[in-house]
Amino acid sequence: MAVAWCLVGLLQCVTIIGIPAGVQAFKLAGLALWPFGKTVTYGGGGGRFILNIIWIILGGLILSAANALLGIVFCVTIIGIPFGRQYFKLAKLALMPFGATIS
């Protein structure tokens, strides 16, 4: 998943307009590499809200659904539940990455 997020980030950074979306994709790639022990906090703001709406329309919904589906698949077994929970965290972040900080 991290490699896919990096590729998406590189494709987004080709244009100047896509750079903010590319930065968010790199943020998701870092979280996909090591999601355990990290928390995601969400901030607000009018500009971030508009960017998140544009993100959802241009593919955020599909990326979020893919991560949620992987979370469901991992939660089928007891051993996979911690990984499934991390995919649900990624799904929420993939839906609205603007204004989110990872700590």
C-alpha positions in Angstrom: 0.0 0.0 0.0 2.8 2.4 0.8 4.3 2.0 -2.7 1.0 2.7 -4.3 0.5 5.8 -2.1 4.0 7.0 -3.2 3.2 6.5 -6.8 -0.1 8.4 -6.4 1.9 11.2 -4.7 4.4 11.4 -7.5 1.7 11.5 -10.1 -0.1 14.3 -8.2 3.1 16.3 -7.8 3.6 16.5 -11.6 1.4 19.7 -11.7 1.6 22.6 -9.4 -2.1 22.3 -8.6 -1.7 18.7 -7.6 1.1 19.3 -5.1 -1.1 19.6 -2.0 -2.8 16.3 -2.9 0.6 14.7 -3.5 1.8 15.8 0.0 -1.3 14.2 1.5 -0.6 11.0 -0.4 3.0 10.9 1.0 1.5 11.4 4.5 -0.7 8.3 3.9 2.3 6.4 2.5 4.2 7.0 5.8 1.3 5.8 7.8 0.8 2.8 5.7 4.4 1.7 6.3 4.1 1.8 10.1 0.6 2.5 11.4 1.0 1.0 14.9 1.3 3.4 17.8 0.4 6.5 15.7 -2.7 8.6 16.3 -4.5 10.8 13.8 -6.0 14.1 14.9 -8.3 16.1 12.7 -8.4 19.8 12.5 -11.0 22.1 10.9 -11.1 25.1 8.7 -13.0 26.3 5.6 -10.2 25.8 3.2 -9.5 22.3 4.4 -13.1 21.4 4.1 -13.2 22.5 0.5 -10.0 20.6 -0.3 -11.4 17.5 1.4 -14.6 17.7 -0.7 -12.5 18.0 -3.9 -10.3 15.0 -2.7 -13.4 12.9 -2.1 -14.8 13.6 -5.5 -11.5 12.9 -7.3 -10.8 9.5 -5.8 -10.8 9.7 -2.0 -14.0 7.8 -1.7 -12.5 4.9 -3.7 -9.3 4.8 -1.8 -11.2 4.9 1.5 -13.5 2.1 0.4 -10.5 0.0 -0.6 -8.9 0.5 2.8 -12.1 -0.3 4.6 -12.6 -3.5 2.5 -9.0 -4.6 3.5 -9.9 -3.8 7.1 -12.9 -6.1 6.9 -10.9 -8.9 5.3 -8.2 -8.7 8.0 -10.9 -8.7 10.8 -12.2 -12.1 9.7 -9.6 -13.8 11.9 -8.6 -13.0 15.4 -4.9 -12.6 14.5 -5.8 -10.1 11.8 -7.9 -7.8 13.9 -5.1 -5.4 14.9 -4.2 -5.0 11.2 -7.8 -4.5 10.3 -8.1 -1.7 12.9 -5.1 0.0 11.3 -6.7 -0.3 7.8 -9.9 1.4 9.3 -7.7 4.2 10.6 -6.2 4.5 7.1 -9.7 4.4 5.5 -10.8 7.4 7.6 -7.6 9.3 6.8 -7.9 8.4 3.1 -11.4 9.9 3.1 -10.4 13.3 4.5 -6.6 13.8 4.7 -6.5 17.6 4.7 -6.2 19.1 8.1 -5.2 15.8 9.7 -2.0 15.4 11.7 -0.2 12.2 12.4 1.6 11.9 15.7 
